[in-house]
């Protein structure tokens, strides 16, 4: 069983800010690379998720409120919770394909992928056409 995942983006639908309305990740995040990732996953009918600095692994069927969380502000305690969340939610997958831009890959995500127990299942990729 395989899942495709990518990290969140700062660019979000600002019309949701402060409304308390909960939405799926495809409706919250507006960054073009992230939207291309989601579109390709939907087209290929594959399982996917977004890794949120606040919520951890966020599946497309889950709903959360708009948030503002810079990866630079994640505390050690929050980081430990994100690691546990990643392991719990993705531990049953055989392959975890993590889409990223190598030139803009935040140190938080690099560290996360090194520290999770499931690191042997993670494959980094940077070309959208690798979603199959």
Secondary structure, DSSP 8 states (H G I E B T S, - for coil): -EEEEEE--S-B-GGGTTT--EE-HHHHB--HHHHHHHHHHHHHT--EEEEETTTEEEETT--EE-----GGG--HHHHHHHHHHHHHHHTT-SEEEEE--GGG--HHHHHHHHHSTTGGGEEEE--GGG--
